[in-house]
């Protein structure tokens, strides 16, 4: 595997608000699937 740089912005596909967080996370927080210009869809925490 190698690290590659991806766009920092994309088109929001869908999101959800996590209200019951696992250990080490503070709720609530948002996660999303984002379509990037490179043609990939990523899962990420929204900030």
Phi and psi restraints in degrees (range 20) as a CNS / XPLOR table:
assign (resid 1 and name C) (resid 2 and name N)
       (resid 2 and name CA) (resid 2 and name C) 1.0 -138.2 20.0 2
assign (resid 2 and name N) (resid 2 and name CA)
       (resid 2 and name C) (resid 3 and name N) 1.0 150.0 20.0 2
assign (resid 2 and name C) (resid 3 and name N)
       (resid 3 and name CA) (resid 3 and name C) 1.0 -80.5 20.0 2
assign (resid 3 and name N) (resid 3 and name CA)
       (resid 3 and name C) (resid 4 and name N) 1.0 136.0 20.0 2
assign (resid 3 and name C) (resid 4 and name N)
       (resid 4 and name CA) (resid 4 and name C) 1.0 -130.2 20.0 2
assign (resid 4 and name N) (resid 4 and name CA)
       (resid 4 and name C) (resid 5 and name N) 1.0 152.4 20.0 2
assign (resid 4 and name C) (resid 5 and name N)
       (resid 5 and name CA) (resid 5 and name C) 1.0 -85.9 20.0 2
assign (resid 5 and name N) (resid 5 and name CA)
       (resid 5 and name C) (resid 6 and name N) 1.0 135.0 20.0 2
assign (resid 5 and name C) (resid 6 and name N)
       (resid 6 and name CA) (resid 6 and name C) 1.0 -118.1 20.0 2
assign (resid 6 and name N) (resid 6 and name CA)
       (resid 6 and name C) (resid 7 and name N) 1.0 161.9 20.0 2
assign (resid 6 and name C) (resid 7 and name N)
       (resid 7 and name CA) (resid 7 and name C) 1.0 -57.8 20.0 2
assign (resid 7 and name N) (resid 7 and name CA)
       (resid 7 and name C) (resid 8 and name N) 1.0 149.3 20.0 2
assign (resid 7 and name C) (resid 8 and name N)
       (resid 8 and name CA) (resid 8 and name C) 1.0 -91.5 20.0 2
assign (resid 8 and name N) (resid 8 and name CA)
       (resid 8 and name C) (resid 9 and name N) 1.0 -4.0 20.0 2
assign (resid 8 and name C) (resid 9 and name N)
       (resid 9 and name CA) (resid 9 and name C) 1.0 -134.2 20.0 2
assign (resid 9 and name N) (resid 9 and name CA)
       (resid 9 and name C) (resid 10 and name N) 1.0 157.5 20.0 2
assign (resid 9 and name C) (resid 10 and name N)
       (resid 10 and name CA) (resid 10 and name C) 1.0 -165.2 20.0 2
assign (resid 10 and name N) (resid 10 and name CA)
       (resid 10 and name C) (resid 11 and name N) 1.0 -168.3 20.0 2
assign (resid 10 and name C) (resid 11 and name N)
       (resid 11 and name CA) (resid 11 and name C) 1.0 -101.9 20.0 2
assign (resid 11 and name N) (resid 11 and name CA)
       (resid 11 and name C) (resid 12 and name N) 1.0 125.2 20.0 2
assign (resid 11 and name C) (resid 12 and name N)
       (resid 12 and name CA) (resid 12 and name C) 1.0 -66.3 20.0 2
assign (resid 12 and name N) (resid 12 and name CA)
       (resid 12 and name C) (resid 13 and name N) 1.0 124.6 20.0 2
assign (resid 12 and name C) (resid 13 and name N)
       (resid 13 and name CA) (resid 13 and name C) 1.0 -93.1 20.0 2
assign (resid 13 and name N) (resid 13 and name CA)
       (resid 13 and name C) (resid 14 and name N) 1.0 -49.0 20.0 2
assign (resid 13 and name C) (resid 14 and name N)
       (resid 14 and name CA) (resid 14 and name C) 1.0 -162.8 20.0 2
assign (resid 14 and name N) (resid 14 and name CA)
       (resid 14 and name C) (resid 15 and name N) 1.0 161.5 20.0 2
assign (resid 14 and name C) (resid 15 and name N)
       (resid 15 and name CA) (resid 15 and name C) 1.0 -148.3 20.0 2
assign (resid 15 and name N) (resid 15 and name CA)
       (resid 15 and name C) (resid 16 and name N) 1.0 166.9 20.0 2
assign (resid 15 and name C) (resid 16 and name N)
       (resid 16 and name CA) (resid 16 and name C) 1.0 -147.9 20.0 2
assign (resid 16 and name N) (resid 16 and name CA)
       (resid 16 and name C) (resid 17 and name N) 1.0 157.1 20.0 2
assign (resid 16 and name C) (resid 17 and name N)
       (resid 17 and name CA) (resid 17 and name C) 1.0 -104.1 20.0 2
assign (resid 17 and name N) (resid 17 and name CA)
       (resid 17 and name C) (resid 18 and name N) 1.0 123.1 20.0 2
assign (resid 17 and name C) (resid 18 and name N)
       (resid 18 and name CA) (resid 18 and name C) 1.0 -89.2 20.0 2
assign (resid 18 and name N) (resid 18 and name CA)
       (resid 18 and name C) (resid 19 and name N) 1.0 119.8 20.0 2
assign (resid 18 and name C) (resid 19 and name N)
       (resid 19 and name CA) (resid 19 and name C) 1.0 -105.8 20.0 2
assign (resid 19 and name N) (resid 19 and name CA)
       (resid 19 and name C) (resid 20 and name N) 1.0 -20.3 20.0 2
assign (resid 19 and name C) (resid 20 and name N)
       (resid 20 and name CA) (resid 20 and name C) 1.0 -118.5 20.0 2
assign (resid 20 and name N) (resid 20 and name CA)
       (resid 20 and name C) (resid 21 and name N) 1.0 100.1 20.0 2
assign (resid 20 and name C) (resid 21 and name N)
       (resid 21 and name CA) (resid 21 and name C) 1.0 -86.6 20.0 2
assign (resid 21 and name N) (resid 21 and name CA)
       (resid 21 and name C) (resid 22 and name N) 1.0 149.4 20.0 2
assign (resid 21 and name C) (resid 22 and name N)
       (resid 22 and name CA) (resid 22 and name C) 1.0 -71.5 20.0 2
assign (resid 22 and name N) (resid 22 and name CA)
       (resid 22 and name C) (resid 23 and name N) 1.0 167.8 20.0 2
assign (resid 22 and name C) (resid 23 and name N)
       (resid 23 and name CA) (resid 23 and name C) 1.0 -53.4 20.0 2
assign (resid 23 and name N) (resid 23 and name CA)
       (resid 23 and name C) (resid 24 and name N) 1.0 135.4 20.0 2
assign (resid 23 and name C) (resid 24 and name N)
       (resid 24 and name CA) (resid 24 and name C) 1.0 93.8 20.0 2
assign (resid 24 and name N) (resid 24 and name CA)
       (resid 24 and name C) (resid 25 and name N) 1.0 -5.9 20.0 2
assign (resid 24 and name C) (resid 25 and name N)
       (resid 25 and name CA) (resid 25 and name C) 1.0 -120.0 20.0 2
assign (resid 25 and name N) (resid 25 and name CA)
       (resid 25 and name C) (resid 26 and name N) 1.0 148.9 20.0 2
assign (resid 25 and name C) (resid 26 and name N)
       (resid 26 and name CA) (resid 26 and name C) 1.0 -105.5 20.0 2
assign (resid 26 and name N) (resid 26 and name CA)
       (resid 26 and name C) (resid 27 and name N) 1.0 128.2 20.0 2
assign (resid 26 and name C) (resid 27 and name N)
       (resid 27 and name CA) (resid 27 and name C) 1.0 -93.5 20.0 2
assign (resid 27 and name N) (resid 27 and name CA)
       (resid 27 and name C) (resid 28 and name N) 1.0 155.8 20.0 2
assign (resid 27 and name C) (resid 28 and name N)
       (resid 28 and name CA) (resid 28 and name C) 1.0 -85.3 20.0 2
assign (resid 28 and name N) (resid 28 and name CA)
       (resid 28 and name C) (resid 29 and name N) 1.0 156.6 20.0 2
assign (resid 28 and name C) (resid 29 and name N)
       (resid 29 and name CA) (resid 29 and name C) 1.0 -148.2 20.0 2
assign (resid 29 and name N) (resid 29 and name CA)
       (resid 29 and name C) (resid 30 and name N) 1.0 158.5 20.0 2
assign (resid 29 and name C) (resid 30 and name N)
       (resid 30 and name CA) (resid 30 and name C) 1.0 -104.8 20.0 2
assign (resid 30 and name N) (resid 30 and name CA)
       (resid 30 and name C) (resid 31 and name N) 1.0 138.8 20.0 2
assign (resid 30 and name C) (resid 31 and name N)
       (resid 31 and name CA) (resid 31 and name C) 1.0 -123.7 20.0 2
assign (resid 31 and name N) (resid 31 and name CA)
       (resid 31 and name C) (resid 32 and name N) 1.0 157.2 20.0 2
assign (resid 31 and name C) (resid 32 and name N)
       (resid 32 and name CA) (resid 32 and name C) 1.0 -153.5 20.0 2
assign (resid 32 and name N) (resid 32 and name CA)
       (resid 32 and name C) (resid 33 and name N) 1.0 159.0 20.0 2
assign (resid 32 and name C) (resid 33 and name N)
       (resid 33 and name CA) (resid 33 and name C) 1.0 -101.4 20.0 2
assign (resid 33 and name N) (resid 33 and name CA)
       (resid 33 and name C) (resid 34 and name N) 1.0 128.0 20.0 2
assign (resid 33 and name C) (resid 34 and name N)
       (resid 34 and name CA) (resid 34 and name C) 1.0 -127.0 20.0 2
assign (resid 34 and name N) (resid 34 and name CA)
       (resid 34 and name C) (resid 35 and name N) 1.0 130.0 20.0 2
assign (resid 34 and name C) (resid 35 and name N)
       (resid 35 and name CA) (resid 35 and name C) 1.0 -87.8 20.0 2
assign (resid 35 and name N) (resid 35 and name CA)
       (resid 35 and name C) (resid 36 and name N) 1.0 122.4 20.0 2
assign (resid 35 and name C) (resid 36 and name N)
       (resid 36 and name CA) (resid 36 and name C) 1.0 -96.4 20.0 2
assign (resid 36 and name N) (resid 36 and name CA)
       (resid 36 and name C) (resid 37 and name N) 1.0 156.7 20.0 2
assign (resid 36 and name C) (resid 37 and name N)
       (resid 37 and name CA) (resid 37 and name C) 1.0 -59.1 20.0 2
assign (resid 37 and name N) (resid 37 and name CA)
       (resid 37 and name C) (resid 38 and name N) 1.0 -22.9 20.0 2
assign (resid 37 and name C) (resid 38 and name N)
       (resid 38 and name CA) (resid 38 and name C) 1.0 -72.4 20.0 2
assign (resid 38 and name N) (resid 38 and name CA)
       (resid 38 and name C) (resid 39 and name N) 1.0 -6.1 20.0 2
assign (resid 38 and name C) (resid 39 and name N)
       (resid 39 and name CA) (resid 39 and name C) 1.0 92.4 20.0 2
assign (resid 39 and name N) (resid 39 and name CA)
       (resid 39 and name C) (resid 40 and name N) 1.0 16.1 20.0 2
assign (resid 39 and name C) (resid 40 and name N)
       (resid 40 and name CA) (resid 40 and name C) 1.0 -115.2 20.0 2
assign (resid 40 and name N) (resid 40 and name CA)
       (resid 40 and name C) (resid 41 and name N) 1.0 154.9 20.0 2
assign (resid 40 and name C) (resid 41 and name N)
       (resid 41 and name CA) (resid 41 and name C) 1.0 -113.2 20.0 2
assign (resid 41 and name N) (resid 41 and name CA)
       (resid 41 and name C) (resid 42 and name N) 1.0 125.9 20.0 2
assign (resid 41 and name C) (resid 42 and name N)
       (resid 42 and name CA) (resid 42 and name C) 1.0 -117.1 20.0 2
assign (resid 42 and name N) (resid 42 and name CA)
       (resid 42 and name C) (resid 43 and name N) 1.0 154.7 20.0 2
assign (resid 42 and name C) (resid 43 and name N)
       (resid 43 and name CA) (resid 43 and name C) 1.0 -101.5 20.0 2
assign (resid 43 and name N) (resid 43 and name CA)
       (resid 43 and name C) (resid 44 and name N) 1.0 128.6 20.0 2
assign (resid 43 and name C) (resid 44 and name N)
       (resid 44 and name CA) (resid 44 and name C) 1.0 -150.3 20.0 2
assign (resid 44 and name N) (resid 44 and name CA)
       (resid 44 and name C) (resid 45 and name N) 1.0 158.2 20.0 2
assign (resid 44 and name C) (resid 45 and name N)
       (resid 45 and name CA) (resid 45 and name C) 1.0 -85.4 20.0 2
assign (resid 45 and name N) (resid 45 and name CA)
       (resid 45 and name C) (resid 46 and name N) 1.0 130.8 20.0 2
assign (resid 45 and name C) (resid 46 and name N)
       (resid 46 and name CA) (resid 46 and name C) 1.0 -80.6 20.0 2
assign (resid 46 and name N) (resid 46 and name CA)
       (resid 46 and name C) (resid 47 and name N) 1.0 139.4 20.0 2
